[in-house]
């Protein structure tokens, strides 16, 4: 599982988000700030004639504990799924997705050719309900960078290590990589293209890749709207397609 989001390129007094997209940013929300980043996402999968449609609400809560630290609570909240077999029969299920508790530490500001750097760590306790419940504690840690390499252009890579649980409840270790390329159309609108890889994608699995693209629009200094669409590159776990829309609000 790769739950990941994209940082907007913003002025110091504007909202800076970790959605939409795949890679997370290096910046924190700021001391005493509380930020809600949420949305709706629908995914479609097709495997051996079995079609699965999943709907969930990816949500990230961020609380600034200082100028360089923030606490994070993240998850897909309530999730519903419809599976249609090759013979046309279908079944529905719903439940609460696992929730993570984590932190981000911003340890290097951008200076000259040096990018902004931060580290993000998450722990997923045993949680969730129904078909989405996990049986083991899992987690990941990632190094995030933001590099404004040209006027209006930014590159945002992430690398990390994870300990996840697959669909058969087996725990496995994985390497993570994500990168986002973004372009500021104006001081309120940006577009992005990004991709991610995880190896292996599950216990004794292959490497998976996925891609997405979209845009975000800053309505006010404290509010951002976004839309994104994504596709599978390779592997068994990514969705064939997905579409999402969200809103981020800073308090």
C-alpha positions, 0 to 999 in steps of 0.5 A: 500500500502506498498512501501518499500525497503531493505538496503544493508550491506556495508562498510562506504565508499560503497553505502548503498541502500533501495532497493531491498526488503520490509523493509527500512534501518536506514542509510542515504546517507551522507551530500551532497550525491545524490542517485538514486534507480530505477528499473522495477517491474511486478506484477500479480493478479488473483481474481475471474477469473479476471487477472491483470498484472501491470508494473511500475518503483519504484523509490527513490531519496535521498539527504543528508542534513547532516550526520543524515538527508536526503530528499526523493522523492518516487513513482512508476512513470509511471504505466501500467495495463492490466486487462483480465476478466473471459470471455477473454475480456481485457482492458489496462490503464496507468497513473502516480502513486502518489509520496511521499515527505519525510525524514529520520532521523538517530538518533542512531548508532550501538553500541554493542548489540544496533542496528542502528536506524532511522525514516522515514516519507512520505507524499503523496499529492493528485497526479497521473493520470488516474486510479492511481490518489488519491483523498486524502493526505496520509502518513506514519511514520516508525521506522527502525533498522539494527542489525548485529547479527552475522558475515555476517548476518543482521536483519532489522525490520520496524514498523509504522503507516499509513493513506492510501487511498484504491481502493474505495477512502476511507481513513483508518488507518493501522499498518505496519510491515516489516522485512528483513534477509540478508546474505553477500555471499561476500563483493560485493554480498548479498542475502535476505529474507523478509516479510511484514504485514499491518492491515487492508489492506484497509478500513474495510479490513483484514490483508495482508502479502507478502514475497520476496527474491533476491540478490544484487551485488555491481559493484562499491563503488557507483553502485549496481544491484539487482533482486527480486521475491515476493509472496502473503501470504494472503489478497486481495491487494498484488500481487500473484507474482511479479518480479523486477530488479533495479539499484542504483547509488550514486553521 
